[in-house]
């Protein structure tokens, strides 16, 4: 697993950071606005935002005197792609389950008709 993906998972490992991402998915926020949405100190929010930025999940830009944070969909995509790799496993597992149920149902139906 590459370092960027490792940092993304580290960032996603905290429920507060996941909630911050949800808020940033709704709108861009200044650090002050993020602080106002959570019961955290400015220092704690800055630490969470730094970890999210290191995970490439947000971008922070300077606008005048304020730093504005916004969601980085590209960073989320690489994490989603990693999870989507396992879709094939679930497709195969569920396909096998379906086949087993159909086989059992066919056998039960055949025995009932006898």
Buried (B, 14 or more C-beta within 10 A) or exposed (E): EEEBBEBBEBBBEEEEBEEBBEBBEEEBBBBEBBBEEBEBEEEEBBEBBEBBBBBBBBBBEEEEEEBBBBBBEEBBEBBEEBEEEEEEEEEEEEEEEEEEEEEEEEEEEEEEEE
